[in-house]
Structures are given as C-alpha cells and as structure tokens.
Amino acid sequence: MDDQATGRNLPIDNPLMLIGGELVESESGRRFASIDPATEEELGTVPEGSAKDVARAYEAAAAAQPGWAALSPAERGAYLRKLADALHEQAERILITEVIDTGNTIAKMRGDVGAAVSQLTYFSGLGYEIKGDTVPATPGNLHMTVREPYGVVGRIIPFNHPIMFAAAKLGPALMAGNTVIEKPSEQSPLSASILAEICAEVLPAGVVNIITGFGREAGDAIVRHPKIKRVAFIGSVPTGMAIQRSAAEVAVKNVTLELGGKNPMIVFPDADMEKAVPAAINGMNFAWQGQSCGSTSRLFLHADIYDSFLEDLVGRVKAMKVGDPLAEDSDMGPINNKGQYEKVLHYISVGKEDGGRLVAGGKRPKGKAFEKGFWIEPTVFADMTPDMRLANEEVFGPVLSVFKWDDLDRVIEIANSVEYGLTGAVWTRDISAAIATAHRIASGYIWVNGVGAHYPAMSFGGFRNSGTGREEGIDEMLSYTEEKAIHVML
C-alpha cells in the first residue's frame, strides 16, 4: 500500500479480515479508511465487518472449538509458540505499519511485538495449570472439580497498543481451549490484518477470527451474540458500561473490563529526585501521547519539594521533541485520531477555565510540519485542586496535573476521590511509609519507586470503575474456563 500524498510506504496491501481460516472481505463489501494521524491523509482501507460477518465468524469458531479443545495442553502450547515465532519474524513489518497507523513513536513502539511474543510464550507453558480440586465431601466417594473452556469467546481491542493487545490476549483464551473472535479498534486497524495473515498460516482454521469494523455494529454483534458467553474489553469506562448493559440484554455473560484511570503518583520529600522527576514523565506516558490507561496523570508533590521538582519537570517536558513518529529521535508523536485530539483540546481549555496554571505545552507545535495532523505539545498544569474537572476526569492524552500536598491523610483521600482505581505510584526512601501508603491507595496495580512497568505473571487490573477481572497472569487464563463439579459415588 503506497500513500502517495505523504510518501509513506506501508508494508501491507489490501488488508482483509480472517474468518474460518480464510482472508476475506466483509459480507457487504464495504470498507473504511484508516487515517494517518500525522498528516490526516488516508493510509488505506480495511473491510467494514457487520453483524453478519460476526455470525459467520461464530459458526467457524464454534466448528473449530471441539477439535482445538481436544488437543493436549502441550499441543496448544506448541501452536502458541509457533504464533509467537511468526510474529517475531514479521516484527519490522508490523512496527512500521503500527507507527504510521497509531502515531506512536518508533523508538517506543519497537517493544510491542516483543511484549506480545513474551505473553504468548508465557501462556504457552501454563496449560497444565488448568486444573481442579478434589474435596473430601463424603467418606468413600470421590468429589472433584474440573475446568472447561467457555467455547467461543470475544475480545475487543483498543487503539493505543493494537498488535500487542490483539496478539498477546489470544494467549490465555486459546490456552484454555477456547476459540476466539477478535475486533481491533477502528482507529488503528491495519496491523490486525497482518495478524490475520499470520493466524491463517499457523493456526487451524476457525481457531482465531478477526473482524475489522466499528464498535456500533461489529463490536456490538460480538457482545450481543447469545452464544458468546465470555467477552473481554479494553477501553473507556463509558464503553465498558455500555458493553455490560448490552451483554445483559441477551444472556448471562462473563464480561471482564480493563478500563480507564486517573492514576496518582505521590512523591514524599525524601524521594530520590534524580529518579523521580524522569519517572513522572515516563509514568505519564508522554512517549505514547499520554494514551495509556495506566498513566500516572495526577502528580502529588510534597510542599517541601514542590517548586524545585516542578521546575525540573517543566524544563524536561519543554525539551521533549514532538515530531514524525518514524524518526528515532522523536519523543512524542501525534494524538491517535481526530476525536481524541479534540477531547484533549477540550480538557486543556477546561483546565484553564477551572484555574489550573498552564506551565508547559497546551498548544499545537509551531512549524510547517505541524500544520496538518493531530499534534499537541506535552502539557503540564500546576497548582491543581481536587474540585477541578481536569483533576477528576480521564483525558487519555498528554496532560499532566500537578498538586501540592503536606498532609498524608488528605493526599490519600484526594488520590482515592475519583471514580477510577487502576494504577498508582509511591516515591519515598522510607519503606514502611511506602508499603503503608500503597495499601491505602485504592488501585489494583501499585509501583513503589517505579512507574509504568508490567511484570511477568503479575495480574493487572483495576478497582472501582477501572474495571473488573485481571489480565497478564494465570488468573486471566483461568477466567476463560468454567468450573464443573463431578461427584463419583463409589
């Protein structure tokens, strides 16, 4: 696919969906465009999947599932490792596609395929942990539980890490013996077509089915299909709540949600400032345009260090290079899509209206290269108070809110005052204070003297409106099974 308007060359031609092992157009023949966020030019088109396509995918997945479940854990694991190897071989092709399609910078995006490969490899070895228990419920008889796959499961993927989420999240569902229907984000769908090609080549037909399309039809059809009893979604709180409502209208389903966050980073006066200042930038995920649910977008600085920390932070943020995401020296690219760009601009305006002090960014970069595209400078608001809208609502963009504190009980109260509870970070040399504070933060994933990192076998997920269920650990794989009790009367 050659984008003549921008001179960018995408290493994918005529992207298609995957249904029943075949690369296909949508049933309607409709296609929709993916837009380059750096230029607003059309990159290419993908099939616009419909409810009929989802129905076709379900039939294919249902037909393939008994044979897939009948394989031994070792055999399913071997297929996952084969998928991981194929992804690794296509890493450069996927990388270029995703950088252009998402706007994420190439230096950071390079790790996404590796993360997917690692997750697939991790789950490929967990099959023998899908086990039940024996219970001495009565003397002389045998009472036991076993775990069985749901059958056909659905996954809906966000735009910020398309291939990482699309590929890695196949692992636990497939290892548990399910077949999968997956819908990538309509905002960054191109790499999913490469994944479709790979799955068609290395997996049995129907085991993985990939439907490109819009949430309002293809996504809704997955959620509402009465025989898809297990659905997982990563995205915003409003969409997650809508999925829960829609699913409940057709059947009793197991729906897990990994949703948004307005995550606190609390810095004590004794923290290592040489590490904490760059960590505040890394935790905000400016390199991903702030488009990460785990971003520590609320920075709480103790009064004793507030001024010096803020000065250092602002200097570093202003020095960040916003530029072409394909350039190795770019620190931040454009916002992923027009709707998200407009949302970010709205919240910058709201921050000013509510009395936040804009100390960095807040506008489009200067220069001819930024006349088109969804560009915004990394932005910092200081002197924030908990009554401000920007202090409470998720932006999902490069906007950091900085607060001053001097009372620990009060700062924890403020940290826990929002509807979210996904991640949090505590920075102090006092390990007792760190652990005590970590326990008091109402979030599901806490770093002490760190930010951002995810670790193998550690389950990730949120409290409150940040979601339900856990991913990335063994709990995720077991969530794709149902427990059955068997009683043998001897």
C-alpha positions in Angstrom: 0.0 0.0 0.0 1.6 3.3 -1.1 0.4 6.6 0.3 1.4 9.0 -2.4 0.2 12.0 -0.5 2.7 11.6 2.3 5.4 9.5 0.7 4.9 6.9 3.4 5.0 3.2 2.3 3.0 0.7 4.3 4.2 -2.9 4.1 0.7 -4.3 3.7 -1.5 -4.4 0.7 -5.3 -4.9 0.6 -5.9 -5.7 4.3 -8.6 -8.4 4.8 -10.5 -10.0 7.7 -10.0 -13.6 8.9 -13.0 -15.9 9.1 -12.7 -19.7 9.2 -9.1 -19.7 8.2 -9.7 -17.6 5.1 -8.8 -13.9 4.4 -12.0 -12.3 3.3 -13.8 -9.1 2.5 -16.8 -8.1 4.6 -20.2 -9.6 3.6 -21.4 -6.2 2.5 -18.2 -5.4 0.5 -17.9 -2.1 2.4 -14.5 -0.8 3.5 -13.5 2.1 5.7 -10.4 4.3 5.8 -7.6 4.4 8.3 -6.2 7.9 8.7 -2.6 8.9 9.3 -2.7 11.0 12.5 0.5 12.8 11.5 -1.0 14.1 8.2 -4.7 13.4 8.2 -4.2 11.6 4.9 -5.9 8.3 4.1 -3.5 5.4 4.6 -5.7 2.7 3.2 -8.9 0.8 3.8 -10.0 -2.3 5.6 -13.2 -4.3 5.5 -16.1 -2.9 7.4 -17.3 -6.0 9.3 -21.0 -6.4 10.1 -23.3 -8.4 12.3 -23.5 -11.0 9.5 -19.7 -11.3 9.5 -19.7 -11.8 13.2 -22.3 -14.6 12.7 -20.1 -16.2 10.1 -17.1 -16.0 12.4 -19.1 -17.5 15.2 -20.1 -20.5 13.1 -16.5 -21.0 12.1 -15.2 -20.7 15.6 -17.8 -23.0 17.0 -17.0 -25.6 14.4 -13.3 -25.4 15.2 -13.6 -25.3 19.0 -14.1 -29.0 19.9 -11.1 -30.1 17.9 -9.0 -27.3 19.4 -10.1 -28.2 23.0 -9.3 -31.8 22.3 -5.6 -31.0 21.8 -3.4 -31.6 24.8 -2.0 -28.6 26.7 1.4 -29.3 25.1 -0.1 -29.3 21.6 -2.0 -26.0 22.2 1.2 -24.5 23.7 3.2 -25.5 20.6 0.7 -23.6 18.4 1.1 -20.5 20.6 4.9 -20.7 20.3 4.6 -21.1 16.6 2.3 -18.0 16.5 4.9 -16.1 18.7 7.7 -17.1 16.3 5.8 -15.9 13.3 5.1 -12.6 14.9 8.7 -12.2 15.7 9.6 -12.8 12.1 7.2 -10.1 11.0 8.2 -7.6 13.7 9.7 -5.0 11.4 6.7 -5.1 9.1 4.3 -4.8 12.0 6.3 -2.0 13.6 6.3 0.3 10.5 2.6 -0.3 10.0 1.7 0.5 13.6 3.9 3.6 13.9 2.2 5.1 10.9 -1.3 4.0 11.8 -1.2 4.9 15.5 1.2 7.9 15.7 3.2 6.2 18.5 6.9 6.8 18.2 9.1 4.1 16.6 11.6 4.0 19.5 8.9 3.1 22.0 6.7 1.1 19.7 9.5 -1.3 18.9 8.9 -3.2 22.1 5.2 -4.0 21.5 5.7 -7.1 19.3 8.3 -8.3 21.8 5.8 -7.9 24.6 3.2 -9.9 22.6 5.7 -12.6 21.9 6.6 -12.8 25.6 3.0 -13.0 26.7 2.2 -15.8 24.2 5.3 -17.7 25.3 4.3 -17.3 28.9 0.8 -18.6 28.5 2.0 -21.4 26.2 3.5 -23.1 29.3 0.6 -22.7 31.6 -1.8 -25.3 30.1 -1.2 -27.9 32.9 -2.3 -25.3 35.5 -5.9 -25.5 34.2 -6.8 -28.0 36.9 -9.4 -28.5 39.6 -9.5 -29.9 43.1 -10.6 -33.0 45.0 -12.7 -32.4 48.0 -13.4 -34.9 50.9 -17.0 -34.0 50.9 -18.2 -37.6 51.9 -16.2 -40.6 53.0 -15.7 -43.3 50.5 -16.8 -41.3 47.4 -14.9 -39.0 45.0 -15.8 -35.3 44.7 -13.8 -33.2 42.3 -13.9 -30.2 40.1 -12.6 -29.7 36.6 -12.2 -26.6 34.4 -13.7 -26.5 30.9 -13.4 -23.7 28.2 -16.4 -21.5 27.5 -16.3 -22.4 23.8 -16.2 -19.3 21.6 -15.1 -16.1 23.3 -14.9 -12.4 22.1 -12.2 -9.8 22.6 -12.4 -6.1 21.7 -9.1 -4.3 21.4 -8.2 -0.6 21.9 -6.2 1.7 19.6 -3.2 2.5 21.7 -1.3 -0.8 21.5 -3.1 -2.6 18.6 -0.8 -5.6 17.9 0.3 -6.1 21.5 -3.2 -6.4 22.8 -4.6 -8.2 19.7 -1.8 -10.9 19.7 -1.0 -11.2 23.4 -4.6 -11.5 24.5 -5.1 -14.5 22.3 -2.8 -16.5 24.6 -4.9 -17.1 27.7 -8.2 -17.7 25.8 -6.6 -20.2 23.3 -4.6 -22.0 26.0 -7.8 -22.6 27.9 -9.2 -24.4 24.9 -11.5 -21.6 23.5 -11.6 -20.3 20.0 -11.7 -16.5 19.5 -13.4 -13.7 17.6 -11.5 -10.5 17.9 -12.3 -7.0 16.8 -9.4 -4.4 16.6 -10.1 -0.7 17.1 -11.5 1.0 14.0 -9.0 3.9 14.8 -5.8 1.7 14.2 -6.9 -1.5 12.4 -4.1 -2.1 9.9 -1.8 -4.3 11.9 -4.7 -6.6 12.7 -4.7 -7.6 9.1 -1.1 -8.7 9.4 -2.1 -10.7 12.4 -4.9 -12.2 10.4 -2.4 -13.3 7.7 -0.2 -14.9 10.4 -3.0 -16.7 12.1 -4.3 -18.0 8.8 -0.9 -19.5 8.2 0.0 -21.0 11.6 -3.3 -21.9 13.3 -6.0 -24.4 12.5 -8.9 -22.8 10.5 -11.5 -21.1 12.7 -9.4 -21.0 15.9 -8.9 -17.3 15.6 -11.2 -15.0 13.6 -10.5 -11.3 13.2 -13.3 -8.9 12.3 -12.4 -5.3 11.4 -15.2 -2.8 11.8 -16.9 -0.3 14.0 -18.0 -0.9 17.6 -21.6 0.1 16.9 -22.1 -2.9 14.6 -19.3 -5.4 14.7 -18.4 -4.9 18.3 -22.0 -4.8 19.4 -22.7 -8.0 17.5 -19.9 -9.8 19.4 -21.2 -8.5 22.7 -24.8 -9.4 21.9 -24.3 -12.8 20.4 -26.3 -15.1 22.7 -23.8 -18.0 22.4 -20.7 -15.9 23.1 -20.7 -16.2 26.9 -17.3 -14.8 27.6 -16.3 -11.2 26.4 -13.3 -9.1 27.3 -12.8 -5.5 26.5 -10.0 -2.9 27.0 -11.1 0.7 26.6 -13.0 3.6 28.2 -15.4 3.4 31.2 -18.5 4.6 29.2 -17.9 1.9 26.5 -17.3 -0.7 29.2 -20.5 0.1 30.9 -22.4 0.0 27.6 -20.9 -3.4 26.9 -22.2 -4.6 30.3 -25.6 -3.3 29.5 -25.7 -4.8 26.0 -24.4 -8.2 27.1 -27.0 -8.4 29.9 -29.9 -7.8 27.5 -29.2 -11.1 25.6 -27.7 -13.6 28.1 -25.9 -14.0 31.4 -22.2 -13.5 30.4 -18.8 -13.3 32.0 -17.6 -9.8 30.9 -14.2 -8.6 32.0 -13.2 -5.0 31.5 -9.8 -3.2 31.7 -10.8 0.4 31.6 -9.5 3.9 32.3 -7.6 5.6 35.1 -6.8 8.9 36.7 -3.8 7.5 38.5 -1.9 9.1 41.3 1.9 9.4 41.8 2.6 10.5 45.3 6.1 11.9 45.9 7.4 12.2 49.5 10.0 14.8 50.4 12.7 12.2 50.9 12.3 10.6 47.4 15.3 10.3 45.1 14.6 13.3 42.9 17.1 12.3 40.2 15.0 9.3 39.5 11.5 10.6 40.5 11.5 13.6 38.1 12.1 11.5 34.9 9.7 8.8 36.4 6.9 11.4 36.5 7.4 11.9 32.7 7.7 8.2 32.0 4.7 7.4 34.2 2.6 10.0 32.3 3.5 8.0 29.2 4.2 11.2 27.2 6.0 8.9 24.7 2.6 7.4 24.0 1.0 10.8 23.8 -0.5 10.0 27.3 -2.7 7.5 25.6 -2.4 4.8 28.3 -5.0 3.8 30.9 -2.1 3.3 33.4 -0.7 6.8 33.0 0.1 8.5 36.4 -1.7 11.6 35.2 -2.0 13.1 38.7 1.3 14.0 40.3 1.2 14.8 44.0 4.4 16.6 45.2 5.1 17.3 48.8 5.3 21.1 49.6 8.9 20.8 50.6 9.9 19.8 47.1 7.1 21.2 45.1 8.8 24.2 43.5 12.2 22.5 42.7 10.6 19.3 41.4 8.1 21.3 39.2 10.9 23.5 37.8 12.9 20.4 36.8 9.9 18.6 35.4 8.7 21.5 33.3 12.2 22.0 31.8 12.4 18.4 30.8 8.9 18.4 29.3 9.6 21.5 27.3 12.7 19.9 25.9 10.8 16.9 24.6 10.9 16.7 20.8 7.5 16.4 19.2 7.9 15.1 15.6 7.5 12.4 13.0 6.8 9.1 14.8 9.0 7.3 12.3 12.0 9.4 13.4 14.1 7.6 16.0 14.8 10.9 17.9 11.1 11.9 18.3 10.0 11.8 21.9 6.2 12.2 21.1 4.1 11.8 18.0 0.5 13.0 17.2 -2.7 12.0 19.0 -4.1 8.9 17.5 -7.3 10.3 15.9 -9.3 13.4 15.5 -11.9 12.6 18.1 -9.3 12.0 20.8 -7.4 15.2 19.7 -10.5 17.3 20.1 -11.0 15.7 23.5 -7.5 16.7 24.6 -8.0 20.2 23.4 -11.3 20.4 25.4 -9.6 19.3 28.6 -6.8 21.8 28.1 -9.5 24.5 27.8 -11.3 23.1 30.9 -8.0 23.2 32.9 -7.6 26.9 32.1 -11.2 27.7 32.8 -11.1 26.0 36.2 -8.0 27.9 37.3 -5.2 25.4 36.6 -1.8 27.1 35.9 -0.6 26.0 32.5 3.2 25.7 32.8 4.1 23.7 29.7 2.5 22.9 26.3 -1.2 23.2 25.7 -1.0 24.1 22.1 -0.1 22.8 18.6 3.7 22.9 17.9 5.0 25.6 15.6 6.2 24.8 12.1 5.1 23.7 8.7 5.3 20.0 9.6 2.5 20.5 12.1 0.0 22.4 10.0 -1.9 19.2 9.5 -2.3 16.2 11.8 -3.4 15.8 15.4 -0.5 17.4 17.1 -0.4 18.8 20.6 2.6 19.6 22.8 3.1 17.7 26.1 1.2 19.6 28.6 1.5 20.3 32.3 -0.9 22.1 34.7 0.3 23.1 38.1 -1.4 24.2 41.3 -4.3 21.8 40.7 -7.1 21.3 43.3 -9.4 18.3 43.7 -12.5 20.3 42.7 -11.2 20.9 39.1 -12.6 18.7 36.3 -9.2 18.1 35.0 -8.3 16.7 38.4 -11.0 14.1 38.2 -11.7 13.1 34.6 -9.5 10.9 32.4 -8.1 12.8 29.4 -6.3 9.9 27.7 -3.8 12.4 26.3 -0.6 14.2 27.2 -1.9 16.3 30.0 -0.3 16.0 33.5 -2.0 17.6 36.6 0.4 18.6 39.4 -0.8 19.0 43.0 0.9 20.2 46.2 0.4 18.3 49.5 1.6 18.4 53.1 -0.9 16.1 54.9 -0.6 12.4 54.0 -4.2 11.5 55.1 -5.5 14.3 52.9 -3.5 13.4 49.9 -4.6 9.8 50.1 -8.2 11.0 50.4 -7.8 13.1 47.2 -6.0 10.2 45.4 -8.9 8.0 46.1 -11.6 10.5 45.4 -12.0 9.8 41.7 -14.1 7.0 40.1 -11.1 5.2 38.9 -8.6 2.8 40.6 -6.2 1.3 38.1 -2.6 2.1 39.0 -0.7 4.3 41.4 2.9 5.1 42.4 4.6 5.9 45.7 8.0 7.5 45.9 9.9 7.5 49.2 13.1 6.1 50.7 11.1 5.1 53.8 9.9 1.5 53.0 7.4 1.5 55.9 5.8 4.6 54.6 5.8 3.3 51.1 4.1 0.0 51.9 1.6 1.7 54.2 0.7 4.2 51.5 0.5 1.5 48.8 -2.0 -0.3 50.9 -4.1 2.8 51.3 -4.3 3.7 47.6 -7.5 2.2 46.2 -6.0 0.9 42.9 -5.2 -2.5 41.5 -1.6 -2.1 40.5 0.9 -0.1 42.6 4.6 0.8 42.0 6.9 1.8 44.8 9.8 3.9 43.5 8.8 2.9 39.9 6.2 3.6 37.2 4.8 2.0 34.2 6.4 -1.4 34.1 4.4 -4.6 33.8 6.0 -7.8 35.1 5.5 -11.4 34.0 2.9 -13.4 35.9 1.7 -10.3 37.8 -2.0 -9.8 37.2 -3.1 -6.4 36.0 -6.5 -4.8 36.6 -8.4 -2.1 38.4 -10.6 -1.3 41.3 -13.9 0.6 41.1 -14.8 1.9 37.6 -11.4 1.0 36.3 -12.6 -2.5 35.5 -13.4 -6.0 36.6 -11.2 -9.1 36.2 -7.4 -9.4 35.9 -5.1 -9.9 32.9 -1.5 -10.8 32.2 -1.3 -13.6 34.9 -2.7 -17.1 35.4 -5.9 -15.6 36.6 -6.6 -14.3 33.1 -6.3 -17.8 31.7 -8.5 -19.4 34.3 -11.1 -16.7 33.7 -11.6 -18.3 30.3 -12.8 -21.5 31.9 -15.9 -22.6 33.8 -15.7 -24.8 36.9 -17.7 -28.0 36.9 -18.2 -30.3 40.0 -18.2 -34.1 39.4 -19.4 -36.5 42.1 -18.4 -40.2 41.8 -20.4 -42.4 44.1 -18.3 -45.4 44.9 
